[in-house]
Amino acid sequence: MPMRVLSLFIKFFHRPKPAARLLPLFQFIFFMLVALPLGNIGIFAQSPESAAANPLPYTDAAVVWRGFTHQWTYNHRLNRLGSYVLNTDFAQFPYHAQAVHTSATGVGGDVGLFDVQYSYVAMRDVAVQSGSVTIEFSGKEGDMHNIVKHLLADSKIAHSQAPSDCIVVLNGFDILSERKADKISLLHIAVSDAEYLPATNKIKFDISASMEATCKSFECNRFNQKFNYTVRVHYLIFMSTPTYNNNEQSEQTPLHATEQTVRRVYNWDKDAEIDLMPEQHTISGIKGNSFSEAILAFKSISLHLDRDHWLLDWHSAIMPENYDAQMANLGIV
């Protein structure tokens, strides 16, 4: 598996002033699954072709979003920016999904360079289903806007075979200005823990989003203070299936997750730009070779700025380095 660096880095162009503070943070979740072949950017521990040639009892497959990078050649307001993965229902190998990236400048034309990070997973005794929800912000520039969506998703597992564990993760987002582009100062997107409701065979969870933006620079319309953005949030639900739960030979769950929050603070001014510096982290699960493979996914992603800024670069991605099944440690660089 190729090693990649962990990056959570957002660079903003701004007019000369004392050093501004950039406070991005994200919460990612560490999955451990039984007999789970995985890979990054098309490099598979077991390819779909080999899986088809040597069939194993895989019950589901998915592509998990691990973040993205985007770079303009000069600064822009936030008109549109998004990165997400669209999964399809699994039937057989090869499995197909779409990795999507969206972007639009505020006024001037430009060229954007981007990279989407993801992991391909084929699973046994774990089912996965995807979905999305649209959050519409409307109000006044400079105000804090918060919305929580309470969701009830139909379980793809039959009611007579209720899942024992449910985990929901972010699978990307898409931010779109409906009227005019503003300069962002705060963004937060998160998905809550999930609860299975056996009476209705539904999965209950929340998706929340917060956003603040304004525009007071020379290119903005001072007479239009309206704020209208749409944020579409994509998610994946992982569920342990009764095929494994009813296996009397083992009481081990096929699905386990550990959460960890990473926070970074940046200071910069007109003379000192931010340099992307990798950070090393380790996240741990259940020891003793209980889980043969592991993956990473987002639970939340957010940034907090001292004020509104133009956007130049955005780097938010989590990259696995190696997984020690005996110690249940997953390295991230």
SERO-4910 file (N, C-alpha, C, O; in steps of 0.05 Angstrom, whole numbers):
BEGIN
 pado doro    nc1    nc2    nc3   cac1   cac2   cac3    cc1    cc2    cc3    oc1    oc2    oc3
  Met    A     17    -24      0      0      0      0     18     25      0     36     27     17
  Pro    A     14     43    -18     30     67    -18     25     84      6      3     86     16
  Met    A     46     97     16     44    114     40     39    142     31     53    152     12
  Arg    A     21    156     43     14    183     37     16    200     63     15    189     84
  Val    A     18    226     60     20    243     84     -7    252     93    -26    256     77
  Leu    A    -10    255    119    -34    267    131    -32    298    126    -12    310    132
  Ser    A    -54    309    117    -54    338    113    -81    350    120   -102    340    111
  Leu    A    -80    371    136   -103    387    141    -94    416    139    -83    426    159
  Phe    A    -97    428    116    -83    453    110   -100    470     92   -108    461     71
  Ile    A   -104    494    101   -120    513     85   -105    539     84    -98    551    104
  Lys    A    -99    547     60    -84    572     56   -103    594     45   -118    589     26
  Phe    A   -102    617     56   -119    639     48   -102    663     41    -83    670     55
  Phe    A   -110    677     20    -98    703     13   -112    725     28   -137    724     30
  His    A    -98    744     38   -111    766     52    -94    791     49    -70    789     43
  Arg    A   -106    814     54    -92    839     53    -73    841     76    -77    828     97
  Pro    A    -51    857     74    -32    859     95    -45    867    121    -60    887    122
  Lys    A    -39    853    142    -49    858    169    -33    842    189    -17    825    180
  Pro    A    -35    846    215    -21    829    234    -29    799    230    -49    793    217
  Ala    A    -12    782    240    -15    753    235    -44    744    242    -54    749    264
  Ala    A    -56    730    223    -83    719    228    -80    691    239    -59    678    236
  Arg    A   -102    682    251   -101    655    263   -121    637    248   -144    644    243
  Leu    A   -111    614    240   -127    594    226   -129    570    244   -108    559    252
  Leu    A   -153    561    251   -157    539    269   -174    517    256   -197    516    262
  Pro    A   -162    501    239   -177    479    228   -175    454    246   -155    451    260
  Leu    A   -195    438    245   -194    413    260   -212    393    246   -231    401    231
  Phe    A   -207    368    250   -225    347    240   -225    324    259   -206    319    274
  Gln    A   -247    309    258   -250    285    274   -252    262    255   -270    262    238
  Phe    A   -234    243    257   -236    221    239   -241    195    255   -236    194    279
  Ile    A   -251    176    241   -259    150    254   -242    128    242   -237    127    218
  Phe    A   -234    110    259   -217     88    251   -234     62    253   -243     55    274
  Phe    A   -237     49    230   -252     25    228   -234      0    228   -212      1    217
  Met    A   -243    -20    241   -230    -46    239   -252    -66    231   -273    -68    244
  Leu    A   -247    -81    210   -266   -100    200   -252   -127    196   -228   -128    190
  Val    A   -267   -148    198   -256   -175    195   -252   -181    165   -271   -176    149
  Ala    A   -229   -192    158   -224   -201    131   -231   -180    110   -247   -186     92
  Leu    A   -220   -157    113   -228   -134     96   -205   -126     78   -186   -113     87
  Pro    A   -205   -134     52   -184   -125     34   -189    -95     28   -211    -87     23
  Leu    A   -168    -80     27   -172    -51     22   -148    -41      6   -127    -53      4
  Gly    A   -152    -17     -5   -130     -4    -20   -136     25    -22   -157     35    -15
  Asn    A   -116     40    -32   -118     69    -35   -112     77    -64    -93     68    -76
  Ile    A   -129     93    -75   -126    104   -102   -121     81   -122   -102     82   -138
  Gly    A   -137     61   -121   -137     40   -141   -116     18   -136   -113      0   -152
  Ile    A   -101     20   -113    -82     -1   -107    -95    -19    -86    -99    -11    -63
  Phe    A   -101    -44    -94   -118    -61    -77   -101    -84    -65    -83    -95    -77
  Ala    A   -108    -90    -40    -96   -114    -28   -106   -139    -43    -91   -158    -47
  Gln    A   -131   -138    -51   -141   -159    -69   -159   -144    -89   -178   -132    -82
  Ser    A   -152   -146   -114   -166   -132   -135   -193   -144   -140   -197   -168   -133
  Pro    A   -212   -129   -150   -238   -140   -157   -236   -164   -176   -252   -183   -174
  Glu    A   -217   -163   -195   -214   -185   -214   -205   -210   -200   -216   -232   -206
  Ser    A   -186   -208   -182   -177   -232   -168   -199   -242   -149   -201   -266   -144
  Ala    A   -215   -224   -138   -237   -232   -120   -257   -248   -136   -269   -267   -127
  Ala    A   -262   -239   -161   -281   -253   -178   -271   -280   -186   -286   -299   -188
  Ala    A   -245   -282   -191   -233   -307   -199   -232   -327   -176   -234   -351   -180
  Asn    A   -228   -316   -152   -227   -333   -128   -249   -323   -108   -243   -309    -89
  Pro    A   -273   -331   -113   -296   -319    -98   -294   -325    -68   -289   -348    -60
  Leu    A   -298   -305    -53   -300   -307    -24   -328   -296    -16   -340   -282    -32
  Pro    A   -337   -302      8   -364   -293     15   -366   -264     22   -374   -256     44
  Tyr    A   -358   -246      3   -361   -218      7   -390   -210      4   -403   -218    -15
  Thr    A   -401   -196     24   -429   -189     24   -434   -160     14   -456   -153      8
  Asp    A   -412   -144     14   -416   -116      5   -390   -103     -2   -369   -114      5
  Ala    A   -391    -80    -15   -367    -65    -22   -374    -36    -23   -397    -28    -27
  Ala    A   -354    -19    -20   -358     10    -21   -332     24    -25   -310     13    -21
  Val    A   -334     50    -33   -311     68    -34   -314     89    -13   -335    103    -13
  Val    A   -295     91      5   -297    109     28   -280    134     23   -256    132     16
  Trp    A   -292    157     26   -279    183     22   -260    189     45   -267    187     68
  Arg    A   -235    198     38   -215    205     58   -205    233     55   -184    240     64
  Gly    A   -222    250     43   -214    278     41   -204    286     13   -206    270     -6
  Phe    A   -194    311     11   -187    321    -15   -167    344    -12   -163    355     10
  Thr    A   -156    352    -34   -140    377    -36   -150    393    -60   -159    381    -80
  His    A   -147    419    -58   -155    436    -81   -137    461    -80   -130    471    -59
  Gln    A   -129    470   -104   -111    493   -106   -118    510   -130   -119    500   -152
  Trp    A   -123    536   -124   -126    556   -146    -99    568   -151    -80    565   -136
  Thr    A    -97    583   -174    -72    597   -180    -71    624   -167    -49    636   -164
  Tyr    A    -94    635   -159    -96    660   -144   -121    659   -127   -137    641   -130
  Asn    A   -124    679   -110   -145    678    -89   -173    683   -101   -177    697   -120
  His    A   -193    670    -88   -221    672    -96   -240    671    -72   -233    661    -51
  Arg    A   -264    682    -76   -285    678    -57   -296    650    -61   -291    636    -81
  Leu    A   -311    641    -41   -322    614    -42   -349    614    -57   -370    621    -46
  Asn    A   -347    605    -82   -371    603    -99   -382    574    -98   -405    570    -93
  Arg    A   -364    556   -104   -371    527   -101   -345    511    -96   -324    517   -108
  Leu    A   -348    492    -78   -326    474    -72   -337    449    -60   -352    450    -41
  Gly    A   -329    426    -71   -339    401    -61   -322    377    -69   -307    378    -89
  Ser    A   -324    356    -53   -310    331    -59   -326    309    -45   -332    311    -21
  Tyr    A   -333    288    -60   -349    267    -48   -348    242    -66   -337    243    -89
  Val    A   -358    220    -56   -358    195    -70   -387    185    -72   -402    185    -53
  Leu    A   -395    177    -96   -421    165   -101   -418    135   -104   -406    126   -123
  Asn    A   -430    120    -86   -429     91    -87   -454     80   -100   -474     93   -101
  Thr    A   -451     56   -110   -474     41   -121   -479     16   -105   -462      8    -89
  Asp    A   -502      3   -109   -507    -22    -95   -489    -44   -105   -485    -47   -129
  Phe    A   -478    -59    -87   -459    -80    -94   -474   -104   -104   -493   -113    -91
  Ala    A   -466   -115   -127   -477   -140   -137   -455   -160   -143   -458   -184   -135
  Gln    A   -434   -151   -156   -412   -169   -162   -387   -151   -169   -389   -127   -172
  Phe    A   -364   -165   -171   -340   -151   -179   -339   -151   -210   -349   -169   -222
  Pro    A   -327   -130   -223   -315   -107   -210   -337    -87   -199   -359    -85   -211
  Tyr    A   -330    -74   -178   -349    -55   -165   -342    -27   -176   -319    -19   -178
  His    A   -363    -11   -182   -359     15   -193   -370     37   -175   -392     34   -163
  Ala    A   -356     59   -172   -365     82   -157   -353    107   -170   -335    105   -187
  Gln    A   -363    130   -164   -354    155   -175   -342    173   -154   -355    179   -134
  Ala    A   -318    183   -159   -306    203   -142   -310    230   -156   -302    234   -179
  Val    A   -323    249   -142   -331    274   -154   -318    298   -140   -315    298   -116
  His    A   -309    317   -156   -298    342   -146   -311    365   -160   -314    365   -185
  Thr    A   -320    386   -145   -333    409   -157   -319    434   -147   -307    435   -126
  Ser    A   -319    455   -164   -307    481   -156   -316    502   -176   -321    497   -199
  Ala    A   -317    527   -165   -324    550   -182   -312    575   -168   -313    577   -144
  Thr    A   -301    593   -184   -289    618   -174   -310    639   -167   -334    636   -175
  Gly    A   -302    660   -153   -321    681   -147   -327    698   -171   -351    703   -177
  Val    A   -307    708   -185   -311    725   -209   -293    717   -232   -302    709   -253
  Gly    A   -266    718   -228   -247    714   -249   -244    684   -256   -248    667   -239
  Gly    A   -236    679   -281   -230    652   -289   -204    642   -278   -186    658   -271
  Asp    A   -202    616   -275   -178    605   -263   -176    575   -269   -195    564   -281
  Val    A   -154    563   -262   -150    534   -265   -146    522   -237   -130    532   -221
  Gly    A   -162    502   -231   -160    489   -205   -147    461   -207   -153    446   -225
  Leu    A   -129    456   -188   -117    429   -186   -128    416   -162   -129    427   -140
  Phe    A   -136    390   -165   -149    377   -142   -140    348   -141   -130    336   -160
  Asp    A   -145    336   -117   -139    308   -112   -160    297    -93   -165    310    -72
  Val    A   -172    275    -99   -192    262    -82   -179    236    -70   -168    220    -85
  Gln    A   -181    234    -44   -169    210    -30   -192    191    -23   -213    200    -13
  Tyr    A   -187    166    -27   -208    146    -20   -196    119    -15   -173    114    -22
  Ser    A   -212    101     -3   -204     73      1   -226     55    -10   -250     60     -6
  Tyr    A   -218     35    -24   -236     15    -34   -238     -8    -15   -217    -18     -6
  Val    A   -262    -17     -7   -264    -38     13   -285    -59      3   -306    -51     -8
  Ala    A   -278    -84      6   -297   -106      1   -300   -120     28   -280   -127     41
  Met    A   -325   -125     36   -330   -134     64   -345   -160     65   -361   -167     47
  Arg    A   -340   -174     87   -356   -198     94   -369   -193    121   -355   -184    140
  Asp    A   -394   -199    123   -409   -196    149   -413   -167    157   -421   -162    179
  Val    A   -408   -149    139   -413   -120    143   -428   -110    119   -418   -113     96
  Ala    A   -450    -97    123   -466    -84    102   -461    -54    102   -457    -43    123
  Val    A   -463    -42     79   -459    -13     77   -480     -1     58   -487    -13     38
  Gln    A   -490     22     65   -509     37     48   -502     66     48   -492     77     68
  Ser    A   -507     80     26   -500    108     23   -524    125     21   -546    116     16
  Gly    A   -520    151     25   -542    171     23   -531    199     24   -506    203     27
  Ser    A   -548    218     22   -540    246     23   -564    263     33   -587    254     32
  Val    A   -558    287     43   -578    305     53   -569    333     45   -546    340     45
  Thr    A   -589    350     38   -584    378     30   -591    397     52   -613    395     63
  Ile    A   -572    415     59   -576    435     80   -576    462     67   -556    469     53
  Glu    A   -597    478     71   -599    504     58   -595    526     79   -610    527     98
  Phe    A   -576    543     75   -571    566     92   -582    591     79   -579    595     55
  Ser    A   -596    607     95   -607    632     84   -609    652    107   -618    646    129
  Gly    A   -599    676    102   -600    697    123   -583    721    115   -584    730     93
  Lys    A   -568    731    135   -552    755    131   -523    748    133   -514    731    149
  Glu    A   -507    762    117   -478    760    118   -468    765    146   -478    782    161
  Gly    A   -447    750    153   -434    755    179   -447    741    202   -435    740    224
  Asp    A   -471    731    199   -485    717    221   -476    688    221   -470    676    200
  Met    A   -476    676    245   -471    647    247   -497    632    240   -518    637    251
  His    A   -494    613    222   -517    597    213   -512    568    221   -492    556    214
  Asn    A   -531    556    236   -529    528    246   -555    513    239   -577    523    243
  Ile    A   -551    490    227   -574    473    221   -567    444    228   -545    434    222
  Val    A   -586    430    240   -584    401    246   -606    386    233   -630    393    236
  Lys    A   -599    366    217   -619    349    204   -621    323    219   -601    309    223
  His    A   -646    317    229   -651    291    242   -660    271    221   -682    275    209
  Leu    A   -645    250    217   -650    232    195   -659    204    205   -650    195    226
  Leu    A   -676    192    190   -684    164    194   -681    150    167   -696    154    148
  Ala    A   -660    133    165   -654    118    141   -665     90    143   -661     77    163
  Asp    A   -677     81    121   -687     53    121   -663     34    120   -644     38    104
  Ser    A   -663     14    137   -641     -5    138   -643    -24    114   -665    -34    107
  Lys    A   -621    -29    100   -621    -47     78   -622    -76     87   -627    -94     71
  Ile    A   -616    -81    113   -618   -107    124   -647   -113    132   -660    -95    143
  Ala    A   -657   -136    126   -685   -143    132   -691   -140    162   -674   -144    179
  His    A   -716   -133    167   -725   -129    195   -720   -153    212   -714   -151    236
  Ser    A   -723   -177    201   -719   -202    216   -689   -207    222   -683   -225    238
  Gln    A   -671   -192    210   -643   -196    214   -630   -169    221   -614   -158    207
  Ala    A   -638   -159    244   -630   -132    253   -600   -131    257   -588   -149    268
  Pro    A   -587   -109    249   -559   -105    253   -553   -101    283   -569    -89    297
  Ser    A   -529   -110    291   -522   -106    319   -506    -81    324   -505    -70    346
  Asp    A   -492    -71    303   -476    -47    304   -482    -29    280   -485    -40    258
  Cys    A   -483     -3    284   -486     16    262   -466     39    266   -464     50    288
  Ile    A   -452     46    245   -433     68    246   -437     85    221   -439     75    199
  Val    A   -439    111    225   -443    130    203   -419    148    200   -408    157    220
  Val    A   -409    152    175   -386    169    170   -393    188    147   -411    183    131
  Leu    A   -378    210    146   -380    228    123   -368    216     98   -347    203    100
  Asn    A   -381    220     76   -369    211     51   -366    233     31   -366    230      6
  Gly    A   -362    258     42   -357    281     26   -379    302     28   -399    298     42
  Phe    A   -375    325     15   -394    347     16   -391    364     -9   -371    362    -23
  Asp    A   -411    382    -13   -410    400    -36   -423    426    -27   -447    427    -20
  Ile    A   -408    448    -27   -417    475    -19   -422    491    -44   -405    494    -61
  Leu    A   -446    503    -46   -454    518    -70   -467    544    -62   -486    545    -46
  Ser    A   -458    567    -73   -470    593    -68   -494    595    -87   -492    591   -111
  Glu    A   -518    602    -76   -542    604    -92   -546    632   -103   -562    636   -122
  Arg    A   -532    653    -92   -536    680   -102   -509    693   -109   -505    700   -133
  Lys    A   -491    696    -90   -466    709    -95   -445    695    -77   -451    683    -57
  Ala    A   -420    698    -85   -398    685    -71   -389    704    -48   -385    728    -52
  Asp    A   -384    692    -25   -374    707     -2   -347    695      7   -338    675     -4
  Lys    A   -335    708     26   -310    698     38   -315    684     64   -328    696     82
  Ile    A   -306    660     66   -313    643     89   -297    650    114   -273    657    112
  Ser    A   -309    647    137   -295    650    162   -299    627    181   -284    623    200
  Leu    A   -320    611    176   -325    587    193   -341    566    177   -359    573    162
  Leu    A   -333    541    181   -348    519    169   -345    495    187   -323    489    197
  His    A   -367    481    191   -367    456    207   -388    437    196   -411    445    193
  Ile    A   -380    413    190   -397    392    180   -392    367    197   -369    359    200
  Ala    A   -413    354    207   -409    331    225   -432    312    222   -455    319    216
  Val    A   -427    286    228   -447    266    229   -446    253    257   -424    248    267
  Ser    A   -469    248    269   -470    238    297   -467    208    297   -465    195    276
  Asp    A   -467    196    320   -469    167    323   -497    158    314   -516    173    314
  Ala    A   -498    132    307   -523    121    297   -537    103    317   -523     91    334
  Glu    A   -563    101    315   -579     83    332   -598     68    314   -613     79    299
  Tyr    A   -598     41    317   -617     25    302   -643     23    318   -643     17    342
  Leu    A   -666     27    304   -692     26    316   -707      1    306   -718      1    284
  Pro    A   -707    -20    321   -718    -46    312   -748    -45    306   -758    -59    289
  Ala    A   -763    -27    320   -792    -26    315   -799    -17    287   -819    -26    276
  Thr    A   -782      0    275   -788     10    248   -767      1    228   -770      8    204
  Asn    A   -746    -13    237   -724    -22    219   -711      2    206   -704      2    182
  Lys    A   -707     23    221   -694     47    211   -669     54    228   -666     44    250
  Ile    A   -651     70    216   -627     79    229   -629    108    235   -633    124    216
  Lys    A   -626    116    259   -629    144    268   -602    157    273   -585    146    287
  Phe    A   -598    181    261   -574    196    265   -578    225    256   -598    231    244
  Asp    A   -559    242    263   -561    271    257   -538    279    239   -516    268    241
  Ile    A   -543    298    221   -522    311    206   -524    341    212   -546    353    208
  Ser    A   -503    353    221   -503    382    228   -483    397    211   -463    386    202
  Ala    A   -490    422    206   -472    440    191   -475    468    202   -496    477    209
  Ser    A   -452    482    203   -451    510    211   -434    525    191   -414    514    180
  Met    A   -441    550    186   -426    565    166   -429    595    172   -450    604    180
  Glu    A   -407    609    167   -407    638    170   -390    650    148   -367    640    143
  Ala    A   -400    670    133   -385    682    112   -395    710    107   -418    716    113
  Thr    A   -378    727     96   -386    754     89   -367    764     68   -348    750     60
  Cys    A   -371    788     58   -354    799     37   -355    829     39   -375    842     33
  Lys    A   -333    841     48   -331    870     51   -309    883     34   -302    906     37
  Ser    A   -297    867     17   -275    876      0   -286    891    -25   -310    891    -29
  Phe    A   -268    902    -41   -276    921    -62   -293    907    -84   -309    921    -96
  Glu    A   -290    881    -88   -305    869   -110   -333    860   -102   -348    850   -119
  Cys    A   -341    865    -77   -367    856    -68   -388    878    -69   -382    901    -68
  Asn    A   -413    869    -71   -436    888    -71   -443    895    -42   -454    879    -27
  Arg    A   -436    919    -34   -441    928     -7   -471    930      0   -479    930     23
  Phe    A   -488    932    -21   -517    936    -17   -532    909    -15   -555    908     -9
  Asn    A   -518    887    -21   -530    861    -19   -517    845      4   -495    835      1
  Gln    A   -530    844     26   -520    831     50   -533    803     54   -531    792     76
  Lys    A   -546    793     34   -559    767     37   -539    744     35   -519    745     22
  Phe    A   -545    723     50   -528    699     52   -545    675     44   -564    668     57
  Asn    A   -537    662     22   -552    639     12   -532    618      2   -520    621    -19
  Tyr    A   -529    596     17   -512    574      9   -527    548     13   -544    545     30
  Thr    A   -520    528     -4   -530    501     -1   -506    483      3   -487    484    -11
  Val    A   -509    466     24   -488    446     30   -500    418     28   -519    412     43
  Arg    A   -490    402      9   -500    375      7   -479    357     20   -456    356     13
  Val    A   -489    341     39   -471    324     55   -477    295     48   -499    286     48
  His    A   -456    280     41   -458    252     34   -448    235     58   -430    243     72
  Tyr    A   -460    212     61   -454    195     84   -454    165     76   -466    158     56
  Leu    A   -441    149     93   -441    120     90   -450    109    117   -441    118    138
  Ile    A   -466     88    117   -474     73    141   -463     45    139   -469     31    120
  Phe    A   -448     37    159   -437     10    161   -453     -5    183   -458      6    204
  Met    A   -461    -30    177   -476    -46    195   -465    -74    196   -459    -86    175
  Ser    A   -462    -86    220   -455   -114    222   -479   -131    216   -501   -125    226
  Thr    A   -476   -151    200   -499   -167    191   -502   -192    208   -483   -201    221
  Pro    A   -526   -203    209   -532   -226    226   -518   -251    217   -516   -271    232
  Thr    A   -508   -252    192   -493   -275    183   -470   -281    202   -465   -304    209
  Tyr    A   -456   -260    210   -434   -263    229   -444   -265    258   -433   -280    273
  Asn    A   -464   -250    265   -474   -250    292   -485   -277    300   -484   -284    324
  Asn    A   -496   -292    281   -507   -318    287   -487   -340    286   -494   -364    290
  Asn    A   -462   -334    280   -441   -354    279   -433   -362    307   -421   -347    322
  Glu    A   -441   -386    314   -436   -395    342   -407   -401    347   -399   -404    371
  Gln    A   -390   -402    327   -362   -407    331   -347   -383    342   -324   -386    351
  Ser    A   -358   -360    340   -345   -336    350   -365   -315    359   -386   -312    347
  Glu    A   -358   -301    381   -375   -280    391   -363   -253    384   -374   -232    393
  Gln    A   -342   -252    369   -329   -227    362   -346   -211    342   -356   -223    322
  Thr    A   -349   -185    347   -363   -168    328   -346   -163    303   -321   -161    305
  Pro    A   -358   -163    279   -342   -157    255   -337   -128    250   -324   -121    230
  Leu    A   -346   -111    268   -344    -82    263   -338    -68    289   -351    -71    309
  His    A   -317    -51    288   -308    -36    311   -297     -9    301   -284     -8    280
  Ala    A   -302     12    316   -292     38    308   -281     53    332   -291     51    354
  Thr    A   -259     68    327   -247     86    347   -245    114    336   -236    117    313
  Glu    A   -254    134    351   -253    162    341   -230    177    353   -222    172    376
  Gln    A   -220    196    338   -198    213    347   -200    240    334   -207    242    310
  Thr    A   -195    261    349   -196    288    339   -168    300    336   -151    297    353
  Val    A   -163    313    313   -137    326    308   -142    355    303   -160    363    288
  Arg    A   -127    372    316   -130    401    314   -103    414    307    -82    406    318
  Arg    A   -103    433    289    -79    447    283    -84    477    281   -106    486    272
  Val    A    -65    493    291    -68    522    292    -46    534    274    -22    526    276
  Tyr    A    -53    553    257    -34    566    239    -34    596    243    -55    608    249
  Asn    A    -11    608    241     -7    637    241      7    645    216     27    632    208
  Trp    A     -2    666    203     12    676    179      7    706    176    -11    717    188
  Asp    A     23    718    159     19    745    151     27    749    122     31    729    108
  Lys    A     30    774    113     35    779     84     63    770     76     68    766     53
  Asp    A     81    766     95    108    758     89    113    728     95    132    717     83
  Ala    A     97    716    112    102    688    120     78    672    112     57    672    125
  Glu    A     80    657     90     59    639     81     61    613     97     81    606    108
  Ile    A     39    598     97     38    572    111     50    551     93     44    549     70
  Asp    A     68    535    105     80    512     92     66    487    102     62    483    126
  Leu    A     60    470     83     47    444     90     67    426    103     86    417     91
  Met    A     62    420    129     80    403    144     64    378    153     43    381    167
  Pro    A     73    354    147     59    330    155     61    326    185     80    334    198
  Glu    A     40    314    196     40    306    224     36    276    227     22    264    210
  Gln    A     49    264    246     46    235    251     27    230    274     29    243    295
  His    A      9    211    270    -10    204    291    -13    174    291     -7    160    271
  Thr    A    -22    163    313    -28    135    315    -55    132    330    -59    144    350
  Ile    A    -72    116    318    -98    111    330   -101     81    335    -93     65    318
  Ser    A   -112     74    358   -111     46    367   -139     35    370   -158     49    376
  Gly    A   -142      8    367   -167     -6    370   -164    -29    389   -151    -27    410
  Ile    A   -176    -52    381   -176    -76    398   -152    -94    390   -149   -101    367
  Lys    A   -135   -100    409   -110   -114    404   -115   -144    400   -137   -155    404
  Gly    A    -93   -158    392    -93   -187    390   -102   -199    364   -115   -220    365
  Asn    A    -96   -186    342   -104   -196    316   -134   -201    314   -143   -219    299
  Ser    A   -150   -185    328   -179   -188    327   -190   -179    300   -210   -190    290
  Phe    A   -176   -160    287   -185   -150    261   -161   -149    242   -140   -138    248
  Ser    A   -165   -161    219   -143   -164    201   -136   -139    185   -114   -135    177
  Glu    A   -156   -122    181   -152    -98    165   -166    -74    178   -183    -78    196
  Ala    A   -159    -50    169   -171    -25    181   -171     -4    160   -155     -3    141
  Ile    A   -191     15    163   -193     38    144   -198     63    161   -203     62    185
  Leu    A   -195     86    147   -200    112    159   -224    126    145   -228    122    121
  Ala    A   -238    142    161   -260    158    149   -265    182    167   -256    183    190
  Phe    A   -279    202    156   -285    226    171   -311    224    187   -331    212    177
  Lys    A   -312    234    211   -336    239    226   -344    269    225   -368    275    225
  Ser    A   -324    286    224   -330    315    222   -306    329    209   -284    318    209
  Ile    A   -311    353    200   -290    370    189   -298    399    193   -321    406    188
  Ser    A   -279    415    202   -286    443    208   -262    461    206   -239    452    207
  Leu    A   -267    487    202   -246    507    203   -257    532    216   -281    539    214
  His    A   -240    546    231   -247    571    244   -225    591    238   -202    587    243
  Leu    A   -233    614    227   -215    635    219   -220    660    236   -242    663    247
  Asp    A   -200    677    238   -203    702    254   -223    721    241   -235    738    255
  Arg    A   -226    719    214   -245    736    199   -249    723    172   -237    702    166
  Asp    A   -264    736    155   -269    726    128   -243    728    111   -228    747    113
  His    A   -238    708     95   -214    707     78   -221    696     50   -240    681     46
  Trp    A   -205    705     31   -205    692      5   -193    664      7   -177    658     24
  Leu    A   -201    647    -12   -191    620    -12   -171    616    -34   -175    624    -57
  Leu    A   -148    604    -27   -127    598    -47   -123    568    -48   -124    556    -70
  Asp    A   -118    555    -25   -114    526    -24   -132    514     -3   -139    527     17
  Trp    A   -139    489     -7   -153    474     14   -141    445     14   -142    431     -6
  His    A   -130    437     37   -119    410     39   -130    398     65   -123    405     87
  Ser    A   -148    379     61   -159    364     84   -162    335     76   -180    327     61
  Ala    A   -143    318     86   -143    290     78   -130    274    100   -112    284    114
  Ile    A   -138    249    103   -126    231    122   -115    207    106   -128    195     89
  Met    A    -89    201    112    -75    181     96    -65    159    115    -49    164    133
  Pro    A    -73    134    111    -62    112    127    -34    105    120    -27    105     96
  Glu    A    -18     99    140     10     91    135     14     61    137     23     48    118
  Asn    A      7     50    159      9     21    163     -9     13    185    -17     29    202
  Tyr    A    -17    -13    186    -34    -23    207    -22    -48    219    -15    -67    205
  Asp    A    -19    -48    245     -8    -70    261    -32    -84    274    -43    -74    293
  Ala    A    -40   -107    263    -63   -121    273    -60   -132    301    -79   -133    317
  Gln    A    -35   -139    308    -30   -150    335    -34   -128    356    -48   -133    377
  Met    A    -23   -105    351    -25    -83    371    -49    -65    364    -56    -47    380
  Ala    A    -63    -70    342    -86    -54    333    -79    -25    331    -95     -8    339
  Asn    A    -56    -18    321    -47     10    316    -47     16    287    -36      1    271
  Leu    A    -59     38    280    -59     47    252    -43     73    251    -51     93    264
  Gly    A    -22     73    236     -5     97    233    -15    116    212    -26    107    191
  Ile    A    -13    142    217    -22    162    198      1    183    196     11    192    216
  Val    A      7    190    172     28    210    167     16    234    154     30    254    148
***
